Amino acid sequence: MRGAVLILYLQAVSLVAQTAKNDELQLNTGKEIFQAACIGCHGPEGKGMPKTTVGFDAPSTFPDFTDCGGTTPEPNETWRTIITNGGPGRGFSPIMPSFSEALTPQQIDKVVEYLRGFCREAAWPRGELNLPRALLTEKAYPEDEVVITTAVNANGAGGVSNEFVYEGRFGVRNQLEISLPFAFLHQNSGSWFGGVGDIGVGVKRVLFSSLRTGSILGVEGLISLPTGNKARGFGRGVTTFETFASYGQILPKKTFFQFQGGLELPTHTENVPRAAFWRAALGKSFNQGMGFGRLWSPMAEVVADRDLLTGAPTNWDVVPEFQVTLSKRQHVRANVGVRVPFTNTADRSVQVVFYLLWDWFDGSIREGWK
């Protein structure tokens, strides 16, 4: 395998060097660079060459750059990393060699832009708009993820609440979401017991996305079914419809802003009042390894909710937090923070909140670590 990679790399470098001396191709455009260094494996149309053609132990299939569903979720930064450091730079196959010595950063940027041109459908939201997930503020970007979130009461009544969320994209701009809450509560008697809460099913739709402006707007409708035992504190006891809008904005210097606002509409308001909520997150990302390594994203959230009743108070919380990528592929991430009430604090606990996120579209949870 290593011999095949070395041969492939030497052939690519040789082709680049020879082509750079050619009057017809001076490697000034992404197309010229692609034809000189990439076409042997990825094919003239970006769909990948057949395994029988490349002449070495290749993966079963090469990536198809014309498949918008497979390429648009990946930001340019991921492609730059793979071209610069080879497949292992993001935990992929070593068959993809490093071009750090054959191409300049400017040439790598040009070939990345050329590769983007193989996707002909502009409606797909780009991966740059998939901002780091906050603990509480829902994103506008449609995702293929599994997220397990846990909140532990740091004071007051003992309690550990959890939520398992499955998210799967379908179509160009849509996402299915299924949530399963479960909790463990400490009773006055001194005993603990657990149970499942209200299961939720929702659909998200992206209304607008623009890489040029760095903006994305989505809406979601969700129904929560009364599957929990309200008498024991698991669930609300009524079917509840939830609707909200989410907005994301890329800001300068890897800073970002996200906002979510919506309504909770129970079917029986005599038992559970209608409520409104709004959440906002501001953060900044930092990369290790000259921009190619682990991603760190400190954030701060402000969250609020209020029952839509005359004279009802508004609950305000602040949530400082920190997300970090765990795998080299960046498809496994963790976030930890503290939810601190700063209004109506008598009956509300400080909570330590954390999640583990797996972007299953980018591979098995066991892949992409080395």
C-alpha positions in Angstrom: 0.0 0.0 0.0 2.8 2.5 0.9 4.6 1.7 -2.3 1.5 2.4 -4.3 1.0 5.7 -2.5 4.7 6.7 -3.1 4.5 5.8 -6.8 1.2 7.8 -7.1 2.7 10.8 -5.4 5.9 10.7 -7.5 3.8 10.4 -10.7 1.7 13.4 -9.6 4.7 15.6 -8.8 6.3 14.6 -12.0 3.2 15.5 -14.0 2.9 18.9 -12.2 6.6 19.7 -12.8 6.4 18.7 -16.5 3.1 20.5 -17.0 4.5 23.7 -15.4 7.1 23.8 -18.2 4.5 23.4 -20.9 3.5 26.5 -22.8 -0.1 25.4 -23.1 -0.7 24.6 -19.5 1.0 26.9 -17.0 -1.0 25.8 -13.9 -2.7 29.2 -13.7 -6.2 27.9 -13.4 -7.9 25.2 -11.4 -8.7 23.3 -14.5 -5.1 23.2 -15.6 -4.0 22.0 -12.1 -6.8 19.4 -12.1 -5.8 18.0 -15.5 -2.1 17.9 -14.5 -2.4 16.4 -11.0 -5.8 15.0 -10.3 -7.4 13.6 -13.5 -5.6 10.3 -13.3 -7.7 9.2 -10.3 -10.7 11.5 -10.3 -11.4 11.4 -14.0 -12.0 14.1 -16.5 -15.6 14.7 -15.3 -14.8 14.4 -11.6 -16.7 11.2 -11.2 -13.6 9.0 -10.4 -11.7 6.7 -12.7 -12.6 2.9 -12.7 -10.5 0.8 -10.4 -9.2 -1.2 -13.4 -7.8 2.0 -15.0 -5.7 3.5 -12.2 -3.4 0.5 -12.0 -2.9 0.3 -8.2 -4.8 -0.8 -5.1 -7.4 1.9 -5.1 -10.5 2.3 -2.9 -13.7 0.6 -4.2 -14.8 4.0 -5.6 -13.4 7.5 -5.8 -15.5 10.4 -4.7 -18.0 11.7 -7.3 -17.6 15.5 -7.3 -20.8 15.8 -9.5 -22.9 14.4 -6.6 -24.0 17.6 -4.9 -25.5 15.7 -2.0 -22.1 14.3 -1.2 -19.9 17.3 -1.8 -21.9 20.4 -0.7 -21.9 19.4 3.0 -18.0 19.6 3.0 -16.6 23.1 3.4 -13.6 24.2 1.3 -11.4 24.0 4.5 -11.9 20.2 4.5 -10.8 19.9 0.8 -7.8 22.1 1.3 -6.7 20.0 4.2 -7.0 16.8 2.2 -5.2 18.2 -0.8 -2.4 19.7 1.4 -1.9 16.8 3.8 -3.3 13.9 1.9 -6.2 11.6 2.9 -4.8 10.9 6.4 -5.1 14.7 7.1 -8.8 14.1 7.6 -8.7 10.4 8.5 -9.3 9.1 5.0 -7.4 6.7 2.8 -3.7 7.2 2.3 -4.2 6.6 -1.4 -4.8 10.3 -1.6 -1.3 11.8 -1.4 -0.2 15.1 0.0 0.4 17.9 -2.5 1.9 20.4 -0.1 5.3 20.2 -1.9 3.8 20.1 -5.4 1.3 22.9 -5.2 1.2 26.3 -3.5 -1.7 27.3 -1.2 -2.9 29.6 -4.0 -2.9 26.7 -6.5 -4.8 24.5 -4.0 -7.4 27.2 -3.6 -7.8 27.3 -7.4 -8.3 23.6 -7.8 -10.8 23.5 -4.9 -12.9 26.1 -6.7 -12.7 24.1 -9.9 -13.8 21.0 -8.1 -16.8 23.0 -6.8 -17.9 23.5 -10.4 -18.7 19.8 -10.9 -21.8 20.3 -8.8 -24.3 22.0 -11.1 -27.2 22.6 -8.5 -26.8 25.8 -6.6 -29.8 25.2 -4.3 -27.8 22.9 -2.0 -26.7 24.7 1.2 -22.9 24.8 1.5 -21.1 23.2 4.4 -19.5 26.5 5.4 -23.0 27.4 6.7 -23.1 24.3 9.0 -21.9 26.4 12.0 -20.8 24.7 15.2 -23.7 23.3 17.1 -24.6 25.2 20.3 -26.0 23.3 23.4 -29.5 24.8 23.1 -29.8 27.0 20.0 -31.1 24.9 17.1 -29.2 25.3 13.8 -30.7 26.3 10.4 -28.5 23.9 8.5 -30.0 20.4 7.6 -27.9 17.7 9.0 -27.1 14.0 9.2 -26.3 13.6 12.9 -26.9 11.8 16.1 -26.6 13.9 19.2 -26.8 12.8 22.9 -27.2 15.7 25.3 -27.1 15.5 29.1 -27.9 18.1 31.7 -27.0 17.5 35.4 -28.5 19.7 38.2 -25.6 21.3 40.1 -27.8 22.5 42.9 -31.3 22.1 44.2 -33.2 18.9 43.5 -31.1 16.1 42.0 -31.8 15.3 38.4 -30.1 14.1 35.2 -32.0 14.8 32.0 -30.9 13.4 28.6 -32.1 13.6 25.0 -31.2 11.4 22.1 -31.7 13.2 18.7 -31.5 11.6 15.3 -31.3 14.0 12.3 -31.3 12.9 8.7 -31.3 15.0 5.5 -33.7 14.3 2.6 -33.9 16.2 -0.6 -32.0 19.3 -1.2 -33.0 21.5 1.8 -34.9 19.2 4.2 -34.3 17.3 7.4 -36.2 14.8 9.5 -35.7 15.0 13.3 -36.6 12.4 15.9 -36.0 13.1 19.6 -36.2 10.8 22.6 -35.9 12.4 26.0 -35.2 10.4 29.2 -34.3 11.4 32.7 -33.4 10.3 36.2 -34.9 12.2 39.1 -34.2 12.3 42.8 -37.3 12.1 45.0 -37.8 13.5 48.5 -37.9 10.0 49.8 -34.2 9.7 48.8 -34.8 7.3 45.9 -34.0 7.8 42.2 -36.1 6.6 39.3 -36.0 7.1 35.6 -38.3 7.3 32.7 -38.9 8.3 29.1 -40.3 11.8 28.3 -42.3 13.0 25.3 -41.1 11.7 22.0 -40.8 14.3 19.3 -40.9 14.2 15.5 -40.1 17.2 13.3 -39.2 18.4 9.8 -36.8 21.2 9.0 -36.7 23.2 5.8 -34.1 25.7 4.6 -35.8 28.7 3.2 -32.7 30.7 2.2 -28.9 30.1 2.1 -26.1 32.1 0.6 -22.4 31.5 0.8 -21.8 35.0 -0.6 -23.5 36.7 2.4 -22.7 33.9 4.8 -26.4 33.6 5.8 -28.8 30.7 6.2 -32.5 30.7 7.4 -34.6 27.7 8.1 -37.9 26.8 9.7 -39.1 23.6 11.6 -42.3 22.1 12.7 -42.3 19.5 15.5 -44.9 17.5 17.3 -44.2 16.1 20.8 -46.4 13.1 21.8 -47.4 12.6 25.5 -45.4 9.4 25.9 -43.9 10.4 29.3 -45.4 10.0 32.8 -46.4 13.6 33.8 -47.2 12.6 37.3 -43.5 11.6 37.8 -42.1 14.6 36.0 -41.5 13.0 32.6 -43.3 14.9 29.9 -46.1 17.4 29.8 -49.1 15.1 29.5 -50.5 16.6 26.3 -49.6 16.7 22.6 -47.6 19.8 21.8 -46.8 21.4 18.5 -43.7 23.4 18.3 -42.7 25.7 15.4 -39.6 27.9 15.2 -37.3 29.7 12.8 -33.5 29.4 12.9 -30.9 31.8 11.5 -27.1 31.5 11.1 -24.6 34.1 10.1 -20.9 33.8 9.3 -19.0 36.8 10.7 -15.4 37.9 10.1 -12.4 36.0 11.5 -14.3 32.7 12.0 -16.8 34.3 14.2 -20.5 33.3 13.9 -23.9 34.1 15.2 -27.0 31.9 15.5 -30.6 32.7 16.5 -33.7 30.6 17.1 -37.2 31.8 18.1 -40.5 29.9 18.3 -43.7 28.9 19.9 -44.9 25.9 21.9 -48.6 25.2 21.2 -50.1 22.4 23.4 -53.5 21.0 22.3 -55.0 21.5 25.8 -54.1 24.9 27.1 -56.1 24.4 30.3 -53.4 22.0 31.4 -50.3 23.4 29.8 -50.1 27.1 28.6 -48.7 28.2 25.3 -45.2 29.5 25.5 -42.6 31.4 23.5 -38.9 31.0 23.5 -35.8 32.6 21.9 -32.2 31.7 21.9 -29.0 33.2 20.6 -25.4 32.0 20.3 -22.2 33.9 19.5 -19.0 32.0 19.0 -15.6 31.9 17.3 -13.6 28.9 15.9 -9.9 28.2 16.2 -7.9 25.6 14.2 -4.7 23.9 15.3 -2.0 22.9 12.9 -1.9 25.9 10.5 -5.6 25.8 10.1 -5.8 22.1 9.3 -6.0 20.5 12.7 -8.5 20.2 15.6 -11.3 22.8 15.8 -12.1 24.6 19.0 -15.2 26.7 19.2 -16.0 28.6 22.4 -19.5 30.0 22.5 -21.9 32.0 24.7 -25.6 31.6 24.6 -28.5 33.6 26.0 -31.8 31.7 26.2 -35.2 32.8 27.3 -38.7 31.4 27.6 -42.1 32.7 28.8 -45.5 31.3 29.2 -48.1 33.3 27.2 -50.1 34.2 30.3 -50.8 37.7 31.7 -48.2 38.6 34.2 -46.1 35.5 33.6 -42.3 36.0 34.2 -39.6 35.5 31.6 -36.9 33.0 32.4 -33.5 34.2 31.2 -30.3 32.0 31.3 -26.7 32.4 30.1 -24.7 29.4 28.9 -20.9 29.7 28.4 -19.7 26.6 26.5 -16.9 25.0 24.5 -17.1 22.7 21.5 -14.2 20.7 20.3 -13.7 18.2 17.5 -12.6 14.8 18.7 -11.8 12.8 15.5 -9.4 13.9 12.7 -12.4 13.8 10.3 -14.2 16.3 12.6 -17.3 14.2 12.5 -17.3 13.4 16.2 -17.5 16.4 18.5 -18.2 17.2 22.1 -19.5 20.3 23.8 -19.7 21.2 27.5 -21.1 24.3 29.2 -22.9 25.6 32.3 -26.5 26.8 32.1 -26.9 29.6 34.7 -30.3 31.2 35.5 -30.2 34.9 36.1 -33.9 35.6 36.6 -36.4 33.6 38.7 -33.6 31.6 40.3 -35.5 30.3 43.3 -36.9 27.2 41.6 -34.4 26.7 38.8 -31.1 24.9 39.1 -27.7 25.7 37.7 -27.0 22.8 35.2 -23.8 21.3 33.7 -24.7 20.5 30.1 -22.7 18.5 27.6 -23.3 16.6 24.4 -21.6 14.1 22.1 -22.2 14.5 18.4 -21.7 12.1 15.6 -22.1 13.3 12.0 -22.8 9.8 10.5 -22.8 11.1 6.9 -19.0 11.3 7.1 -18.5 7.7 8.2 -18.7 5.2 11.0 -18.1 6.6 14.5 -15.0 4.3 14.6 -13.5 5.8 11.4 -11.5 9.0 10.9 -9.5 8.9 14.1 -6.0 8.4 12.6 
